[in-house]
């Protein structure tokens, strides 16, 4: 386990490898899943309600026709982490309500998994 370099288009991001296989930070207690879409392109949408987690994985839906942007409450097409259809990213965070998405196209979205202690 450790840092991995994930490439999505032209954006590299270091993330923690939280995969199984022994060693490292222990066994997660709860895995949750969900899907979120952006009803109106250009509007940031929180992935989920507030809850305590350790990490999150976000994947742009494979049926998306344009990009998804991941970031904070002010995410937009000009500042977000870009995910094309089928691309994903994983990172440590304590609350999925702090993660927002935006899109180029109405109705497109992501699926996500959270891991809690």
TANORPE-V350677 format. One record per helix or strand of 3 or more residues. SS is the DSSP state (h for helix, s for strand). FROM is the first residue (numbers start at 0). TO is the last residue. If there is no record, write none. Layout:
BEGIN
ss: <SS	SS>
from: <FROM	FROM>
to: <TO	TO>
END
This chain:
BEGIN
ss: <s	s	s	s	s	s	s	h	s	s>
from: <2	10	29	54	67	80	87	95	99	108>
to: <7	15	36	59	70	82	91	97	102	115>
END
